[in-house]
Amino acid sequence: MSPKRIPTKPDRFMRGGIYICNLPTQTVTETTDGRVHHRNGVERQGPHPCVVISAGEFNDSQANGLIVIPMISAVNVDLTKFNAVPSSWVRVISQGEPGYVLVEQVRYIDRSRCKRHLGDLVECDLRQVENKLKQLLSNSRMV
């Protein structure tokens, strides 16, 4: 008789998976001249495609959270307001369309905010995102 095995929890959210996530509004509180002001932050909010960057072991061990990075479509973004694409963005292909992963906007969100699986980043794009994230979090200068 074989010993009973404890079934493992399925890894529903895989690293590199792209999901539509409902990102919450981040409110910023500032005090100027003795008055308190509230405003919306600059972070992406509302439904956006996001790349899950947390590892499968983390996703399985955390009851409710995922680490994600928002994406934008390169087709719909107005790059004219930038002198150049920000160095913290990584250009990727998602569902046959060009897009950007906004690495500077890493978020920890409740997994219930992930609504629909859109696809997965290809391995080379995921490596680029990981490398850019390492650069962003290290003391080295971003290029």
Backbone hydrogen bonds in HBPLUS format (Angstrom, degrees):
<---DONOR---> <-ACCEPTOR-->    atom                        ^
c    i                          cat <-CA-CA->   ^        H-A-AA   ^      H-
h    n   atom  resd res      DA  || num        DHA   H-A  angle D-A-AA Bond
n    s   type  num  typ     dist DA aas  dist angle  dist       angle   num
A0012-ARG N   A0010-PRO O   3.02 MM   2  5.69 118.7  2.41 109.9  93.3     1
A0017-GLY N   A0014-MET O   3.00 MM   3  5.44 156.4  2.05 134.4 135.0     2
A0016-GLY N   A0052-VAL O   2.73 MM  36  5.37 177.5  1.73 160.7 160.2     3
A0121-LEU N   A0016-GLY O   2.86 MM 105  5.35 165.4  1.88 152.2 156.3     4
A0052-VAL N   A0017-GLY O   2.89 MM  35  5.48 161.5  1.93 158.5 164.8     5
A0018-ILE N   A0119-GLY O   2.79 MM 101  5.30 171.5  1.79 146.7 144.2     6
A0118-LEU N   A0018-ILE O   2.73 MM 100  5.45 169.6  1.74 152.0 155.0     7
A0019-TYR N   A0050-CYS O   2.90 MM  31  5.40 157.6  1.95 154.0 158.5     8
A0050-CYS N   A0019-TYR O   2.74 MM  31  5.40 151.2  1.82 151.7 161.0     9
A0020-ILE N   A0116-ARG O   2.86 MM  96  5.31 155.0  1.93 148.6 156.3    10
A0115-LYS N   A0020-ILE O   2.74 MM  95  5.55 164.8  1.76 173.8 178.6    11
A0021-CYS N   A0048-HIS O   2.81 MM  27  5.49 172.3  1.81 153.8 153.1    12
A0048-HIS N   A0021-CYS O   2.93 MM  27  5.49 156.0  1.99 145.8 151.5    13
A0022-ASN N   A0113-ARG O   2.94 MM  91  5.14 156.2  1.99 135.2 140.4    14
A0023-LEU N   A0046-GLY O   2.85 MM  23  4.84 157.6  1.90 129.4 122.7    15
A0046-GLY N   A0023-LEU O   2.74 MM  23  4.84 159.9  1.78 147.6 140.5    16
A0041-GLY N   A0026-GLN O   2.62 MM  15  5.23 151.3  1.70 171.3 170.8    17
A0028-VAL N   A0039-ARG O   2.72 MM  11  5.33 173.7  1.73 170.6 171.9    18
A0039-ARG N   A0028-VAL O   2.95 MM  11  5.33 152.1  2.03 148.6 157.3    19
A0030-GLU N   A0037-HIS O   2.78 MM   7  5.14 166.4  1.80 155.4 160.2    20
A0037-HIS N   A0030-GLU O   2.64 MM   7  5.14 167.7  1.66 164.8 168.3    21
A0032-THR N   A0035-ARG O   2.93 MM   3  5.40 148.7  2.03 156.9 157.8    22
A0035-ARG N   A0032-THR O   2.88 MM   3  5.40 166.5  1.90 121.7 125.8    23
A0071-MET N   A0049-PRO O   2.82 MM  22  5.50 141.0  1.97 170.7 158.3    24
A0051-VAL N   A0069-ILE O   2.84 MM  18  5.21 161.3  1.87 149.4 149.2    25
A0069-ILE N   A0051-VAL O   2.90 MM  18  5.21 143.2  2.04 138.3 150.2    26
A0053-ILE N   A0067-ILE O   2.85 MM  14  5.70 161.2  1.89 149.1 155.3    27
A0058-PHE N   A0055-ALA O   3.05 MM   3  5.28 117.5  2.46 102.9 117.6    28
A0059-ASN N   A0055-ALA O   2.91 MM   4  6.23 163.2  1.94 157.0 162.4    29
A0060-ASP N   A0056-GLY O   2.90 MM   4  6.08 150.6  1.99 148.2 155.5    30
A0061-SER N   A0057-GLU O   3.00 MM   4  6.11 145.3  2.12 140.1 149.5    31
A0062-GLN N   A0058-PHE O   2.97 MM   4  6.00 143.2  2.11 154.0 161.1    32
A0111-ARG N   A0064-ASN O   2.60 MM  47  5.45 159.6  1.64 143.5 149.3    33
A0066-LEU N   A0109-ILE O   2.92 MM  43  5.56 146.7  2.04 155.3 165.9    34
A0109-ILE N   A0066-LEU O   2.93 MM  43  5.56 155.5  1.99 159.5 164.8    35
A0068-VAL N   A0107-ARG O   2.79 MM  39  5.35 158.5  1.84 157.1 163.7    36
A0107-ARG N   A0068-VAL O   2.82 MM  39  5.35 166.3  1.84 164.2 166.5    37
A0102-LEU N   A0070-PRO O   2.96 MM  32  5.77 163.1  1.99 156.6 162.2    38
A0072-ILE N   A0100-TYR O   2.90 MM  28  5.38 150.9  1.98 149.8 159.0    39
A0100-TYR N   A0072-ILE O   2.84 MM  28  5.38 160.7  1.88 155.5 160.8    40
A0077-VAL N   A0073-SER O   3.19 MM   4  6.15 134.7  2.40 141.7 152.1    41
A0074-ALA N   A0098-PRO O   2.99 MM  24  5.31 163.2  2.02 120.2 121.8    42
A0082-PHE N   A0079-LEU O   3.10 MM   3  5.44 161.6  2.13 110.8 116.5    43
A0089-TRP N   A0086-PRO O   3.06 MM   3  5.66 166.2  2.08 121.5 123.6    44
A0103-VAL N   A0088-SER O   3.20 MM  15  5.63 127.6  2.49 149.1 151.2    45
A0090-VAL N   A0101-VAL O   3.03 MM  11  5.13 152.8  2.11 136.9 145.5    46
A0101-VAL N   A0090-VAL O   2.82 MM  11  5.13 155.7  1.88 141.7 149.0    47
A0092-VAL N   A0099-GLY O   2.85 MM   7  5.33 162.5  1.88 139.9 145.5    48
A0099-GLY N   A0092-VAL O   2.83 MM   7  5.33 146.5  1.94 156.8 156.2    49
A0094-SER N   A0097-GLU O   2.81 MM   3  5.31 165.2  1.84 159.2 157.8    50
A0097-GLU N   A0094-SER O   3.02 MM   3  5.31 163.7  2.05 112.9 117.9    51
A0103-VAL N   A0101-VAL O   3.12 MM   2  5.72 125.8  2.43 106.7  91.6    52
A0105-GLN N   A0102-LEU O   2.90 MM   3  5.77 167.4  1.91 131.5 135.1    53
A0113-ARG N   A0110-ASP O   2.92 MM   3  5.74 167.2  1.94 125.8 130.1    54
A0114-CYS N   A0111-ARG O   3.11 MM   3  5.56 162.8  2.14 112.4 117.7    55
A0125-ASP N   A0122-VAL O   3.06 MM   3  5.46 121.5  2.42 110.1 124.2    56
A0126-LEU N   A0122-VAL O   3.03 MM   4  6.30 158.9  2.07 157.6 164.5    57
A0127-ARG N   A0123-GLU O   2.97 MM   4  6.21 154.6  2.03 149.8 156.5    58
A0128-GLN N   A0124-CYS O   3.10 MM   4  6.34 149.8  2.19 139.2 146.9    59
A0129-VAL N   A0125-ASP O   3.03 MM   4  6.34 156.4  2.09 148.9 154.7    60
A0130-GLU N   A0126-LEU O   2.93 MM   4  6.18 162.7  1.96 151.1 155.9    61
A0131-ASN N   A0127-ARG O   2.87 MM   4  6.07 160.1  1.91 150.1 155.3    62
A0132-LYS N   A0128-GLN O   2.95 MM   4  6.13 158.6  2.00 147.6 153.4    63
A0133-LEU N   A0129-VAL O   2.91 MM   4  6.11 154.4  1.98 149.4 156.8    64
A0134-LYS N   A0130-GLU O   2.94 MM   4  6.22 154.6  2.01 147.6 154.3    65
A0135-GLN N   A0131-ASN O   2.95 MM   4  6.23 157.7  2.00 147.3 153.3    66
A0136-LEU N   A0132-LYS O   2.89 MM   4  6.08 158.5  1.93 147.7 153.6    67
A0137-LEU N   A0133-LEU O   3.02 MM   4  6.20 149.0  2.11 146.0 153.4    68
A0138-SER N   A0134-LYS O   2.98 MM   4  6.01 118.3  2.37 140.1 155.0    69
A0138-SER N   A0135-GLN O   3.28 MM   3  5.19 147.9  2.39  96.7 105.9    70
